[in-house]
Amino acid sequence: MQKAVVLLSGGLDSAVALYLAKSQGYEVHAVSFDYGQRHETELNYAKKNAKKAGVAAHKIVTLNLGDFGGSSLTDKNIEVEDGDVSRNDIPVTYVPARNMVFLSIAASYAESIEAQNIFIGVSEVDYSGYVDCRQDFIDAMEAAINKGTVMGAEDNKPIKIHAPFVNKTKAEEIKLGMELGVDFSLTWSCYRGGEKPCGTCDSCLLRAKAFAEAGFEDGLLK
């Protein structure tokens, strides 16, 4: 059985990516990040998802991107603004180079267990405008990983980054997740990280829009 490292944030995108990797026959090794995010609630949901899916391993890596500031997700002095699903600019919730950091660590983990596959649930169709959710970034990271690992550069065992939703909407993801048996009540999206979703941040609005378009009730809100 081939191994795959899945970036598991606790959100709906990563949950569907996790179940998709399992459905494709991979031995799944999930990795989550405690990076100083204000919505650390998502880590509890990542643990629940990993347990229910029966992954081979679930690692939680601690690093404090909040030391650098620059994002309302990691800097308590910057307010999480109300969402706007029609925005074209990059919101203040963007964490500088976050997915670059995450994929680099995932590549290190993948090489240590000889996994040639990494799954990440990014999309450039229905998302908050982040530059590290785009196909050209994924392609560049895959190329860099295979230049900077023995597996890729010397052993002819290239590491593939799977971004299965990069051209899909969240509504399409939800429909796929329903087919795969994802329990969306075990996923968290809210950027503000309270006991209940705020319902007004970018992530909450995108989630509500996606469930409405997919024609399903959001199990988290029951």
N, C-alpha and C positions, 0 to 999 in steps of 0.2 A: 504494500500500500504506500503510495506516495504521500509525503508530508506537505502540509501547507501551514504557513503562519498567517493568522487572520488578525488584523487590527480591530480590536473590539472596544469601542468607546462606551457602549451602553445605550447608544442611540439606535434608531430604527434602521438606518443605512447599514451599520456594521452588523446588526443582528441578522439582517437578510443575507449579507455577504457570508456570515458564518454558516447559516443553514444551506446556502448555495454550495459552499465548499464541501460541506458534509454530503450533500446530495450527489456531488460529482465524485465521491469515493475517496476523498482525501482524509488522511489522519490529521485532525485539526489541532493546532497548537495556537491558542489565543494569547494575544498580548495587549494589555491595557496600560494607560499612562496616568499616573498621579502627578500632574505637572503644575500644580498650584492653581488649578481652575476653580473659579467660584462655584461652578455647578458640579462639585465633586459627588453630588448625589448620583450622577451617572455611573460612577464606579460600582456602587452597590447594585445597580441594574446590570452592569457588565458581569458581575459575579453570578447573579441569578441566571442570566442567559447562558453563561458558560456551563453552569451546573446542569441546567435543564437540557442543554444540547448534548451533554456528555462528551466534552472535549477531552483530548488526551492530556492536555496540560493548559493551565491558565496562569500566565505570569503578569504581575503588576509592577511596572517599572516606575520608580520615583525620580523625578527631576523637577527642578523649580524654574520653569520659564518665567514665572512671575518676578524673578530677580531682575529681569531686563525691562519689565513694564511694557507699555506700548499697546496694550489690549485691555478692553473692559472685562474680558474673561479671566484675566490674571492680575489686574491692577485694581484694587478696591477703591482707588481714588478716581477711577473713570467709570461713569455710570453706564449700565447696559441700556441703550436707547430703545424706545419702542420700535417695533419692526415696520418694514415697508417692503412688501413682496415685489413691488414694481421698481425698486431702486436699481440704479446702474453703477453707483459708486461702491467702493470697498467700505463696509461698515467697520465700526470701532471694535467689533467682536473678533476681527481678524487677529490671530496670534502669529507674530512674525516667524515665518519659516517652519511653522508647526509640523506640517506633514513631511517636510524635508527631514526634520529631526526624527520623527516617528518612523519613517521608512528606513532611515539609516540604522536605527536600533533594531527594527524588524529584520533587516538584512543580516545584522550581526547574529541575531538569534537564529535566523534561518540557516546561516552557514554552520553554526555550532551544532545543529541537529541534522545537517545535510538535507535541508528542505529546499526544493527548487521553485517553490511557489509562495507568493505573498498576495493576500487579498486585502483590498482597501475599498471602502464603500463610498468613494467620492463621485460627484456628478457635476458636470458643467452646464446642465440643462436647467435644473430646478434647485437652485442653491443660493447662498448669500453673496456670490460674486468673488469668492476667494481665489486668488491666483494659483494656489497649490491644490486646486480641485480640477485642473484642466488637463486634457490629454497630452499636450506638449510637455507639461511638467512631469507627468507619469512616464512618458517616453524617455525624457532626459534622466530621470532618477534611475530607471531601469538600466540605461546605458552606463551611468556612473557606478552603480552597484556591481555590474559585471566587469568593470575595469578595476574595481577596488576590492574584489574578493578573490581568493585562490580558486574557489569553485568556478567562478566565471572567467577569470583571466588565464588560469593554468590548467584546470582539470576538465575543461569542456563540459561543465555542468552548469549552464547559465541559469540564473535566477529570474523567473518571470513575475512581473507585477501584474496581477489581475485587477482591473478596475471595471467590473462588469456593468456598473450603472452609470458610467461616465456620460453616456448618451441617452440615458433614461430619465424620466421624471420620477418624482417620489411616489406619485400615484401608481406608476407602473411597478415600482419596487414593492409597494404594499400589496398589489395584486399577486406578484410573484411570492412574496412572503407568506401570504395566505395559503397559496398552493403548497408551499414547503412546510407549513405547520408552525410558522413563527408565532410566538405568543407576544403580541405587541403591548400587552399590559406590563411586560417585563422590560420595556424600553423607555428611555428618558430623553427628552429633547430640549427642555427649557434651559436657556442660558442663565437665568437668574438663580436657579438652584434652591428654591424654597421647598417646603414640604409638598406643595402642589404646583403644577405648572402655572406660570403667570398668565399665559394666554395672549400676551401682547408683544413679546420679543420676536425677532425675525424667525427664530427656529420654531417657536410655538405656532406662528402664523403659517409658516410653510408646511408644518405637520398637519394643521387643521385643514388647510387647502387640499393637501394630498389625500387625506382620508375622505373628504367630501367628493373629490374627483373620482376616487377609486370606488366609492359607493359602499364603504364599510364604516362601522362605528369604531372609534378609537377606544380600545380596551383599557387604556390607562385612565381614561376619564369616567369610567363607569362607577 
